[in-house]
Amino acid sequence: MELINAILLIQRKFRILMIITLTALVTSGILNLFFLDKIYASSLTLIISNQKNPFETKNLGIDDIIVGEKLVDTYSIIAKSDSVLEKIILELDLNISVKKLGEQIIINNQSEKRLMEITIEDTDPQGALEKANVFLNAFIEEIKNILNINNVQIISYPKLPIHPIRPNVMLNLLISIFTGLVIGIIIIYLLTYIDNTLENIGELEHRFNLPILAKVSYRNRENNLPYIEFVINYFNGELDKYTGTILMLSSLSSKVASDFLNPLSNLIAYLGKTVLVLDYNFDNPYLNEDINIENNIGWIDLLKKFQHQNTDDEEWSKYWKNIRGQYYKNFVRRTNIPNLDIISMGIIGEDDYKLLISNKVKPLLDSLIKDYDIVMINGGSTIHQMEFFILAQWTDEIILIETLGESSLEGIEKMIEKLGSNRNKIKGFVINQVHSMKITYKAIMN
């Protein structure tokens, strides 16, 4: 189970993992191709003997072999001595220190075989070859001068290198991918540890003691399963008897609520209920886009018509009965789905916000419910628009729509706390398990 949760966590944070891995890969590629010097190497191999002819082994005793092995170690010291290195610098007129040149010479001894493998590195292939040739002559000459012996035999001569030995671009890129993945996974777990993002449904049910009414995923949303699940869990088989106003809220963006509300209202209308969808998103009305209508007139304009009207129950009832047919066609938009209408928000002026939370809203909602079985309100994001908490007191029930990996437990808790006494109207959660859920009326019809 822990492994499955870990896989699901990485899957939800896959974008972070890919960004970190790609960043590591691109950075490594740029460094390898444009900033790291290419290093070329030219090598030579020597064999050392304590005899004049190093290959004459028929008269060699054990002492001769031991002496030969020790000579290899001695010659390695001479090979990187200042006198040898200074000759190379002088002959090639190099602008380099003795210490730096010594770092470019790598000696690999195989004492038991009396072999010396010497590699000279340089950023230029021709430079590596020239240094190797000069080194070979300087080294043999130095042996003769110091030991007065010629017991160095050349096994292989230096050659012009064709390909650089460093950097190993492919290896470095593979290492960067692996490193990026490891760092990405560590960061994902650190972020999960320090934040309180909603990661699984169980902690939501346990913390808030509210039921999960529906779960939406890529697999089930295409065949309407989450919306059928909601109807079954929410109405408990009594959809035909239900009337009321349902407010859809989210601690995230208004799009999260509207993306679920659209196909849900569609399904309920197909089941024979008359449904009115009201877009109460102040900042970015969204629902009207799904049925290709302009947001030039809507709920705010309907409220303005009645802002000076007395909302006394008896007087309002008579007034509404007389004028509702006259104004309905201007504000209520018919969809191509039977039994389903929509009222968009309309264009809100600077002084219109007070009207949206005034005492005119309640009687108008009550009047609308008489003409529809269900009024569904897209309340949008409660975190950014405090007016929705006031709207909650005028609706019958509230549904919270959240997304795994995006909604935070703290954000949900604050939203519920600010609802105050209206929190008792919350009937449960709808959980999205995907980032994008754009489902339009047109898509459902097709």
NORNORRA-V820233 format. One record per helix or strand of 2 or more residues. SS is the DSSP state (h for helix, s for strand). FROM is the first residue (numbers start at 1). TO is the last residue. If there is no record, write none. Layout:
SS & FROM & TO
SS & FROM & TO
This chain:
h & 2 & 12
h & 14 & 35
s & 39 & 48
h & 62 & 79
h & 82 & 92
h & 98 & 103
s & 105 & 110
h & 111 & 113
s & 115 & 122
h & 125 & 147
s & 152 & 156
h & 169 & 194
h & 201 & 208
s & 212 & 216
h & 218 & 221
h & 225 & 235
h & 239 & 241
s & 244 & 250
h & 254 & 270
s & 275 & 279
h & 287 & 290
h & 299 & 305
h & 313 & 331
s & 333 & 334
s & 340 & 343
h & 353 & 356
h & 360 & 371
s & 374 & 381
h & 387 & 392
s & 397 & 403
h & 409 & 418
h & 420 & 425
s & 426 & 432
h & 441 & 445
